[in-house]
Amino acid sequence: MQEIGKKDNKEKGYVRMYFEGYADDDDKGHKNKDPHNEESEKNGSLVGEDDFSVLEDLASQIILLLDNGVPSGKMTILINKKSEAAEVATFLMNKGNRFKVISDNSLILEEDPVVSFIISAFSLLLDPENQIALACLNYQYHRTILPELEENNLKPDYPQENASESSDAEFIAADLFNAGLHITESSEAKTEEKLSELFEKNDNEDDELNIFLKSNYFRVTLLSMNLQELVVRIGEIFHFFDLNSHQAYLLTFLDLLSGYDQKQNTDISSFLTWWNELSSKKSITVSDNLDTISIQTIHKSKGLENDYIFIPFCDWMLDYDSPNKYPILWCKPDKEPFDKIEMIPVRYGSGMKKSLFINEYMAEKRDHYIDKLNMMYVAFTRAKKGLYTWTTKKKRGKTIGDLLHEGIYNSERNILNNTTKPIVCLKKFIISENLFELGSICKVNKEEETLDGSFSKIKKVSFSDFHQQLRLKKNYDEFFEKDGSVESKINKGNIIHQILSQVNTSSDLDRAVYETFQQGMIPSGEIDEIKRQLLEMVSDEEVKSWFDGSCEVINERNILTGGNLKRPDRIMLTKTGEAIVVDYKSGEMEPKKYHRQILRYMEDLKQCGYINVNGYLWFTRENKRVKIV
């Protein structure tokens, strides 16, 4: 436990350590100790050895603290492995509503059923035949989402085309809800059985969810949306934003998508690839004032502290607990003839004790022991008022629990300066063969210790349809123009303008025309005519030298002068030092309208150091050029 200055140390604190499986090795004298002494009963520490369970005892100690007014937020459970966190969290949550638990794993986005449902929907949009995604989506929907919707008197608002009259799905949903598929401790096995039966009907044509997943709205309309809009629309259909328990995950997921859209490709395939690589690292952020019991790994608890610390599995191995984890040690032989070898890689193991490398083995073992002792130090010093540990004796190997047990139960045998005087004798605090207690739990003044649980909750999340508020400016809004006899016709002048912006020399024409066709801007039937017209234009004697490769050509390039950007269509620099600026115009021939614009281009080029500058307006529809002077 932490060492706190005397001025702040108003309470003595409390330490409780339980050792399971050590009774046979204990000093027989301890058995005379009355396990029902007054202090033990006061702290609620009696546990039946025959039916002892670490997690059951953990739950009872938490209840005792809660009964003494300690808020849940003042308690932290430390574990060594992530698998232990899941075990502890599941056990406590199944014990009842008094156990408000939050763990690092429970904060991960992909663990939330709603986020998992959306990711499965993404996969189905990408590949409608993805049976794994379909199974995952059905599982999350029928196991978690549908029961929560029913509890809130909600049902999916499927698009009109997905509606069906009195479909069997309505009766299936009703049966599931009435059967108690909003999971309870008593119906979990029954639930899994019914879910298995339901998954066998994934292809049921009468199921509303399957009808929706096969509809044009899902496969076409939703697929055309961007990622954030897609999540919002799915959330609106299934009322995800009305389910309070999932709002934090859903809003965090939307924030994640917003950041992703700014840096990555925004198609579903790219996002799913990115998500599969990083999803396990993405989690929500919660307030430190949240009144819940936190479950953390000892490694992540460094630098943190709390009033009461529980370590239910305080029995990690001092040595490596698996041969798979044995490191490779680089050793230097010191005996002939092996000393001629510079370094030898040797896998750590007890066999090294009988080799030339016993010193390296002992050094590695000592360092690993110290690491494990340091981990115990970190865990123990997180506690400010109370420390609880549980240790189970293992059949093989020495554990940190063995050291604790030996240090406490054999403390009177410690030797200092070759005398029999103990360093510190803890024998009087031993309650039984298995239990050590020091100090007492102090009742908490609720007015002083209660955490602020009045943080605001989002009651309603809504999104406005922004489509009517946006006016998208089209790059090619003049490609089609009205005509009295024909509803619309291609504005060839504008298309020619677009093609010329990609042409440096006449040899580039074929490529530029083909690329424009590939972009869907001209029909195949117009290609030859447009190509013929362009070839005629660039072959004109007045401009032939502009496209024969004798000039340096700069197409669609910005000119920066005095902080203002100007972007002429084409600039040509001749070998004689002349600069020619050309601007294409696809509308009616009105030189006066654009006269000042070309003059500004010419003036800017002169400021860039070009003395001999000429400017032209090229009206592509009539193929007429006007020199500006």
C-alpha positions in Angstrom: 0.0 0.0 0.0 1.0 3.6 -0.5 2.9 5.4 2.3 0.9 8.5 3.2 2.1 11.3 5.4 0.8 11.3 9.0 -1.1 14.5 8.6 -3.2 12.9 5.8 -3.4 9.5 7.3 -6.7 9.7 9.2 -7.5 6.0 8.6 -5.3 3.0 9.4 -6.2 1.1 6.3 -7.0 -2.5 5.7 -5.1 -5.5 4.2 -6.7 -8.8 3.5 -4.9 -11.7 2.0 -6.4 -15.2 1.3 -4.3 -18.2 0.6 -6.0 -21.3 -0.9 -4.3 -24.7 -0.8 -1.6 -23.8 1.7 -3.2 -25.3 4.8 -1.3 -28.6 4.6 2.0 -26.8 4.6 1.2 -24.3 7.4 2.6 -24.4 10.9 0.2 -26.6 12.9 0.2 -24.0 15.6 -1.9 -21.7 13.5 -4.8 -24.2 13.6 -5.4 -23.3 17.2 -6.4 -19.9 16.0 -10.1 -19.3 16.2 -11.4 -18.6 12.7 -14.5 -17.0 14.2 -12.8 -14.2 16.1 -14.5 -10.9 16.5 -12.3 -8.9 14.1 -12.8 -11.5 11.3 -16.6 -11.4 11.7 -16.6 -7.6 11.7 -14.8 -7.4 8.4 -17.0 -10.2 6.8 -14.0 -12.3 5.9 -15.2 -15.8 6.8 -15.2 -18.1 3.8 -16.2 -21.7 3.8 -13.0 -23.6 2.8 -14.9 -26.6 1.3 -16.8 -24.5 -1.2 -14.3 -21.6 -1.5 -14.3 -19.6 -4.7 -12.0 -16.7 -5.3 -14.6 -14.8 -7.4 -17.4 -15.6 -4.9 -15.3 -14.2 -2.1 -14.3 -11.2 -4.3 -18.0 -10.4 -4.8 -18.7 -10.7 -1.1 -15.9 -8.3 -0.2 -17.2 -5.8 -2.7 -20.7 -6.0 -1.3 -19.2 -5.4 2.2 -17.5 -2.2 1.0 -20.7 -1.1 -0.7 -22.6 -1.7 2.5 -20.1 0.5 4.3 -20.7 3.4 1.9 -17.7 3.0 -0.4 -18.7 4.0 -4.0 -18.0 1.6 -6.8 -15.8 4.1 -8.4 -13.4 3.9 -5.5 -12.6 0.2 -6.3 -10.3 -1.2 -8.9 -9.7 -4.9 -9.7 -6.2 -5.6 -11.0 -5.4 -8.6 -13.1 -2.3 -10.0 -14.9 -3.9 -11.4 -18.1 -6.6 -10.0 -20.3 -8.5 -13.3 -20.2 -8.8 -12.9 -16.5 -10.5 -9.5 -17.0 -13.2 -11.0 -19.1 -13.7 -13.8 -16.6 -14.0 -11.4 -13.6 -16.3 -8.9 -15.5 -18.7 -11.6 -16.7 -18.9 -13.2 -13.2 -19.7 -9.9 -11.4 -22.2 -8.7 -14.0 -24.1 -12.0 -13.7 -24.2 -11.5 -9.9 -26.7 -8.6 -10.1 -27.2 -4.9 -10.5 -25.1 -3.9 -7.5 -22.0 -4.7 -9.5 -21.4 -1.8 -11.9 -18.3 -3.0 -13.7 -16.3 -1.5 -16.5 -13.2 -3.0 -18.0 -10.7 -2.0 -20.7 -12.1 -4.8 -22.9 -15.7 -3.6 -22.5 -14.7 -0.1 -23.8 -13.5 -1.5 -27.1 -15.7 -0.4 -30.0 -15.9 -3.8 -31.7 -17.2 -5.4 -28.6 -20.4 -3.3 -28.8 -23.3 -5.2 -30.5 -24.5 -2.1 -32.4 -21.0 -1.4 -33.8 -20.6 -5.0 -34.6 -24.0 -5.0 -36.4 -22.9 -2.0 -38.5 -19.6 -3.5 -39.5 -21.4 -6.7 -40.5 -23.8 -4.6 -42.6 -20.7 -2.9 -44.3 -19.4 -6.4 -45.2 -22.8 -7.4 -46.6 -23.0 -4.2 -48.7 -19.5 -5.1 -50.1 -20.4 -8.8 -50.6 -24.1 -9.8 -50.4 -23.0 -13.4 -50.4 -20.9 -13.1 -47.3 -22.5 -15.8 -45.0 -20.2 -15.0 -42.1 -21.2 -11.4 -42.0 -24.9 -12.4 -42.4 -24.6 -14.8 -39.4 -22.9 -12.1 -37.3 -25.5 -9.5 -38.2 -28.4 -11.9 -37.4 -26.7 -12.9 -34.1 -26.3 -9.4 -32.8 -29.7 -8.4 -34.0 -31.7 -11.2 -32.4 -29.6 -11.7 -29.3 -29.2 -8.1 -28.2 -30.7 -5.4 -30.5 -34.2 -6.8 -31.0 -34.8 -7.4 -27.2 -33.6 -3.9 -26.4 -35.8 -2.4 -29.0 -38.8 -4.4 -27.6 -37.9 -3.2 -24.1 -38.1 0.4 -25.3 -41.3 -0.2 -27.3 -39.5 0.4 -30.6 -39.3 -1.5 -33.9 -37.2 -1.0 -37.0 -38.5 1.7 -39.4 -37.8 -0.2 -42.6 -38.1 1.7 -45.9 -41.5 1.5 -47.6 -40.3 -1.0 -50.2 -39.3 -3.4 -47.3 -42.7 -3.4 -45.7 -44.7 -6.6 -45.8 -48.2 -7.4 -44.6 -48.3 -9.5 -41.4 -45.1 -11.2 -42.2 -44.0 -14.2 -40.2 -41.1 -12.1 -39.0 -43.5 -10.1 -36.7 -44.6 -13.3 -35.1 -41.1 -14.6 -34.8 -40.0 -11.3 -33.1 -43.0 -11.5 -30.8 -42.2 -15.1 -29.9 -38.6 -14.3 -29.2 -39.5 -11.4 -27.0 -42.2 -13.2 -25.1 -39.8 -16.1 -24.6 -37.5 -13.8 -22.8 -34.7 -13.3 -25.3 -33.7 -10.1 -23.6 -31.0 -12.2 -21.9 -31.5 -13.1 -18.3 -29.4 -15.4 -16.1 -32.0 -18.1 -16.0 -32.9 -18.1 -19.7 -29.4 -17.9 -21.3 -29.2 -21.6 -22.3 -32.7 -21.5 -23.7 -31.9 -18.3 -25.6 -28.9 -19.8 -27.3 -31.0 -22.8 -28.4 -33.6 -20.6 -29.9 -31.1 -18.4 -31.6 -29.5 -21.5 -33.2 -32.9 -22.4 -34.6 -33.4 -18.9 -35.9 -30.0 -18.8 -37.7 -31.1 -21.9 -39.7 -33.8 -19.6 -41.1 -31.4 -16.9 -42.4 -32.8 -17.5 -45.9 -36.4 -17.3 -44.8 -38.0 -15.0 -47.4 -40.7 -13.9 -44.9 -38.2 -12.6 -42.4 -38.3 -8.8 -42.3 -34.6 -8.4 -41.6 -33.7 -10.6 -44.5 -36.1 -8.8 -46.8 -34.4 -5.6 -45.9 -30.9 -7.0 -46.5 -32.0 -8.2 -50.0 -33.9 -5.0 -50.9 -32.7 -2.4 -53.5 -32.7 0.1 -50.7 -30.0 -1.8 -48.8 -28.0 -3.0 -51.8 -28.2 0.2 -53.9 -29.4 3.2 -52.0 -27.3 2.6 -48.8 -24.3 1.6 -50.9 -24.4 5.0 -52.6 -24.0 6.9 -49.3 -20.7 8.0 -47.8 -19.6 6.2 -44.6 -20.9 8.6 -42.0 -24.2 9.0 -43.8 -24.5 5.3 -44.1 -24.0 4.8 -40.3 -26.6 7.5 -39.5 -29.2 6.0 -41.8 -28.7 2.5 -40.4 -28.9 4.0 -36.9 -32.2 5.7 -37.8 -33.8 2.6 -39.3 -33.0 0.5 -36.2 -33.3 3.3 -33.6 -29.7 2.8 -32.4 -29.5 6.4 -31.3 -32.5 5.8 -28.9 -30.6 3.0 -27.1 -28.8 4.8 -24.3 -26.4 1.9 -23.6 -24.9 2.1 -27.1 -24.9 5.9 -27.7 -21.3 6.4 -26.5 -20.0 3.6 -28.7 -22.0 4.8 -31.8 -21.0 8.5 -31.4 -17.3 7.4 -30.9 -17.6 5.3 -34.0 -18.9 8.3 -36.0 -16.0 10.4 -34.7 -13.7 7.7 -35.9 -15.3 7.7 -39.3 -15.0 11.5 -39.5 -11.2 11.3 -38.8 -10.9 8.4 -41.3 -12.6 10.3 -44.1 -10.1 13.1 -43.8 -7.1 10.9 -44.2 -8.0 7.7 -46.1 -10.0 6.4 -49.0 -13.7 6.6 -48.1 -14.9 3.4 -49.8 -16.2 0.6 -47.7 -13.6 -1.9 -48.8 -10.7 0.4 -47.7 -12.4 1.1 -44.4 -13.0 -2.5 -43.6 -9.3 -3.3 -44.3 -8.3 -0.5 -42.0 -10.8 -1.5 -39.3 -9.7 -5.2 -39.3 -6.2 -4.1 -38.6 -6.9 -1.5 -35.9 -10.3 -2.2 -34.4 -9.0 -3.9 -31.3 -7.2 -0.7 -30.4 -10.2 1.6 -30.8 -12.2 2.3 -27.6 -14.4 4.9 -26.0 -13.2 7.3 -23.4 -15.1 7.5 -20.1 -15.1 10.0 -17.3 -12.9 9.4 -14.3 -15.9 10.3 -12.1 -18.0 7.4 -13.5 -19.2 5.4 -10.4 -18.2 1.9 -11.6 -15.7 -0.7 -10.5 -12.8 -0.6 -13.0 -10.9 -3.7 -14.1 -7.4 -3.1 -15.4 -4.2 -5.0 -16.1 -1.4 -4.3 -13.6 0.7 -3.0 -16.4 -1.8 -0.3 -17.4 -2.3 0.7 -13.7 1.1 2.2 -13.4 0.8 5.8 -12.3 -2.9 5.3 -11.2 -4.3 4.8 -7.8 -7.6 4.1 -6.0 -8.9 3.6 -2.5 -9.5 -0.1 -2.7 -7.5 -2.5 -4.8 -8.5 -6.2 -5.4 -6.1 -8.7 -6.9 -8.1 -11.9 -7.3 -5.3 -13.8 -9.1 -2.2 -12.9 -7.1 -0.3 -16.1 -8.0 1.7 -15.3 -11.1 4.8 -17.4 -11.7 8.1 -16.0 -10.7 9.9 -17.9 -13.5 8.7 -18.1 -17.1 5.3 -19.9 -17.0 5.7 -21.6 -20.4 8.6 -23.0 -22.5 7.1 -21.0 -25.4 8.1 -17.8 -23.6 11.7 -18.9 -22.9 14.0 -16.2 -24.4 17.2 -16.7 -26.4 20.3 -15.7 -24.4 23.5 -14.7 -26.2 26.3 -16.3 -24.2 30.1 -16.0 -24.4 31.9 -19.3 -23.6 34.9 -18.9 -21.3 36.4 -22.4 -21.4 38.6 -23.9 -24.1 38.1 -24.8 -26.9 34.7 -23.1 -26.9 36.1 -19.7 -26.0 37.1 -19.2 -29.6 33.5 -18.7 -30.5 32.5 -15.1 -30.1 28.8 -15.6 -29.1 26.4 -18.6 -28.9 22.6 -18.3 -28.9 21.2 -20.5 -26.1 17.5 -21.0 -25.3 16.8 -20.3 -21.6 15.9 -23.4 -19.6 16.8 -25.4 -16.5 19.2 -27.4 -18.6 21.6 -24.4 -18.6 22.3 -25.1 -15.0 24.4 -28.1 -16.0 26.2 -26.3 -18.8 29.0 -23.7 -19.3 26.3 -21.0 -19.1 25.0 -21.4 -15.6 26.0 -17.8 -14.8 23.9 -16.5 -17.7 21.0 -18.7 -16.6 21.1 -17.5 -13.0 21.4 -13.9 -14.2 18.3 -14.1 -16.4 16.4 -16.0 -13.8 17.2 -13.3 -11.2 16.2 -10.5 -13.5 12.9 -12.2 -14.3 12.2 -12.7 -10.6 12.9 -9.0 -10.0 10.5 -8.1 -12.8 7.7 -10.2 -11.2 8.5 -8.6 -7.8 8.3 -5.2 -9.3 4.9 -6.1 -10.7 3.7 -7.0 -7.3 5.1 -3.7 -6.0 3.2 -1.8 -8.6 0.0 -3.6 -7.9 0.2 -3.2 -4.1 1.1 0.5 -4.2 -2.0 1.4 -6.2 -4.1 1.0 -3.0 -4.7 4.0 -0.7 -7.1 2.5 1.9 -7.5 -1.2 1.3 -5.7 -4.1 -0.4 -7.3 -7.5 -1.1 -5.4 -10.4 -2.6 -6.3 -14.0 -3.3 -3.6 -16.7 -3.9 -4.1 -20.3 -5.0 -1.2 -22.7 -4.6 0.0 -24.2 -7.8 1.2 -27.7 -8.2 4.5 -26.8 -9.8 6.7 -23.8 -9.9 7.2 -20.9 -7.4 4.7 -18.1 -7.5 4.5 -14.6 -6.1 1.8 -16.0 -3.8 4.3 -18.5 -2.4 6.6 -15.7 -1.4 3.8 -13.8 0.2 2.6 -16.8 2.2 6.1 -17.7 3.3 6.9 -14.1 4.3 3.7 -13.8 6.4 3.3 -17.3 7.9 7.0 -17.8 8.6 7.8 -14.2 9.6 9.0 -15.3 13.1 11.6 -17.5 11.4 13.3 -14.7 9.6 16.9 -14.1 10.6 18.6 -10.7 11.0 22.3 -10.4 11.6 22.5 -14.1 12.5 20.0 -13.8 15.3 16.6 -15.3 15.8 15.0 -11.9 16.2 12.5 -11.5 13.3 12.5 -8.5 11.0 8.7 -8.1 11.7 6.4 -10.7 13.2 3.0 -10.8 11.5 1.8 -13.9 13.4 -0.8 -12.1 15.5 -2.6 -11.0 12.3 -3.1 -14.5 11.0 -6.8 -15.3 11.4 -6.7 -18.9 10.1 -4.5 -21.2 8.0 -5.7 -19.4 4.9 -6.5 -15.8 6.0 -4.3 -12.8 6.9 -5.9 -9.5 8.0 -4.4 -6.3 9.1 -6.3 -3.2 10.1 -10.0 -2.6 9.7 -12.5 -1.2 7.2 -13.7 2.3 8.1 -17.3 3.3 7.4 -17.5 6.0 4.8 -19.3 9.3 5.2 -21.4 9.2 2.0 -21.6 13.0 1.8 -17.8 13.1 1.6 -17.1 10.1 -0.6 -20.0 9.7 -3.0 -18.8 10.3 -6.5 -20.6 12.7 -8.7 -23.1 10.5 -10.5 -25.1 13.4 -11.9 -23.3 13.7 -15.2 -25.5 14.5 -18.2 -26.9 11.8 -20.3 -27.8 12.3 -23.9 -31.6 11.8 -24.1 -31.9 12.1 -27.9 -29.5 12.0 -30.8 -30.8 13.4 -34.1 -29.4 14.3 -37.4 -30.7 16.8 -40.0 -30.9 15.9 -43.7 -28.4 18.2 -45.2 -29.0 17.3 -48.8 -31.6 20.1 -49.3 -29.2 22.6 -47.8 -26.3 21.9 -50.2 -25.9 23.1 -53.7 -23.2 21.2 -55.5 -21.3 23.2 -58.2 -20.7 21.0 -61.2 -17.5 21.1 -63.1 -19.3 20.4 -66.3 -22.5 22.3 -65.9 -22.3 23.7 -69.4 -21.8 20.4 -71.1 -25.5 20.3 -71.9 -27.5 23.2 -73.2 -31.1 23.6 -74.0 -32.3 23.7 -77.6 -35.9 24.4 -78.9 -36.0 21.3 -81.2 -33.9 18.9 -79.2 -34.2 18.5 -75.4 -30.5 18.7 -74.9 -27.3 18.4 -76.9 -23.6 18.1 -76.1 -21.9 21.5 -75.9 -18.9 20.5 -78.0 -17.2 23.8 -77.3 -17.0 23.1 -73.6 -15.8 19.5 -74.2 -13.1 20.7 -76.6 -12.0 23.2 -74.0 -11.7 20.3 -71.5 -9.7 18.2 -74.0 -7.3 21.0 -75.0 -6.4 21.5 -71.3 -4.8 18.0 -71.5 -2.9 18.5 -74.7 0.7 19.8 -75.0 1.3 18.7 -78.6 -0.9 17.4 -81.4 0.3 13.9 -80.7 -1.6 14.0 -77.3 -5.0 14.4 -79.0 -5.9 10.7 -79.2 -5.1 10.1 -75.6 -7.0 13.1 -74.4 -10.1 12.3 -76.4 -10.0 8.7 -75.1 -9.7 9.8 -71.5 -12.6 12.2 -71.9 -14.7 9.4 -73.4 -13.7 7.1 -70.4 -15.0 9.7 -68.0 -18.4 9.5 -69.7 -18.3 13.1 -70.9 -18.8 12.2 -74.6 -20.7 9.4 -76.3 -18.9 6.9 -78.5 -20.7 8.2 -81.5 -19.2 11.6 -81.1 -15.6 10.6 -80.8 -14.6 10.7 -84.5 -16.3 14.1 -85.0 -14.7 15.7 -82.0 -11.3 14.3 -82.9 -11.6 15.6 -86.5 -12.6 19.0 -85.2 -9.7 19.2 -82.8 -7.2 18.1 -85.4 -8.4 20.8 -87.7 -8.0 23.4 -84.9 -4.5 22.6 -84.0 -3.4 22.3 -87.6 -4.4 25.9 -88.4 -1.4 27.9 -89.6 -1.8 30.6 -87.0 -1.5 28.1 -84.1 0.4 25.2 -85.6 3.6 26.1 -83.9 1.8 26.1 -80.6 1.3 22.3 -80.8 4.4 21.1 -82.7 6.6 20.7 -79.6 8.7 23.8 -80.2 7.3 25.5 -77.1 7.4 24.7 -73.5 3.7 24.3 -72.5 2.2 24.9 -69.1 -1.5 23.9 -68.9 -3.8 24.9 -66.1 -1.1 26.2 -63.8 -1.6 28.9 -61.1 0.2 32.2 -61.1 0.7 33.6 -57.6 1.2 37.4 -57.4 0.5 39.5 -54.4 -1.4 36.8 -52.6 -4.0 36.3 -55.5 -4.1 33.1 -57.6 -4.8 33.4 -61.3 -5.1 30.3 -63.5 -4.8 30.8 -67.3 -5.7 27.8 -69.5 -2.4 27.6 -71.4 1.0 29.3 -71.3 3.6 28.8 -73.9 7.3 29.8 -73.6 9.1 30.0 -77.0 12.8 29.6 -77.5 13.0 33.3 -78.5 11.9 34.3 -75.0 8.3 35.1 -75.9 5.5 34.2 -73.5 2.1 33.4 -75.0 -1.0 33.1 -72.7 -4.2 31.6 -74.1 -7.6 31.3 -72.5 -10.3 29.1 -74.0 -13.9 30.2 -74.1 -16.7 27.9 -75.1 -19.5 30.5 -75.1 -20.5 33.1 -77.6 -17.8 35.2 -79.1 -17.5 38.3 -76.9 -13.9 39.5 -76.8 -14.7 42.7 -74.8 -16.1 40.6 -72.0 -12.8 38.8 -71.4 -10.4 41.5 -72.5 -9.4 42.7 -69.0 -8.9 39.1 -67.8 -6.3 38.4 -70.5 -4.6 41.7 -69.8 -4.2 40.7 -66.1 -2.7 37.4 -67.1 -0.2 39.2 -69.4 0.7 41.7 -66.6 1.3 38.9 -64.1 3.7 37.2 -66.5 5.6 40.4 -67.0 6.0 40.7 -63.2 7.4 37.2 -63.4 10.2 38.5 -65.6 8.9 37.9 -69.1 9.3 41.0 -71.3 7.7 39.9 -74.6 4.2 38.7 -73.7 1.2 38.2 -76.0 -2.3 37.1 -75.1 -5.1 35.4 -77.0 -8.7 34.5 -76.5 -9.7 31.3 -78.3 -13.4 30.8 -78.8 -13.5 27.0 -79.4 -17.0 26.7 -80.8 -16.3 29.0 -83.7 -12.6 28.2 -83.7 -11.7 31.9 -83.7 -8.8 33.6 -81.9 -8.6 37.2 -80.8 -5.3 38.8 -80.0 -5.4 41.1 -77.0 -3.3 44.2 -77.1 
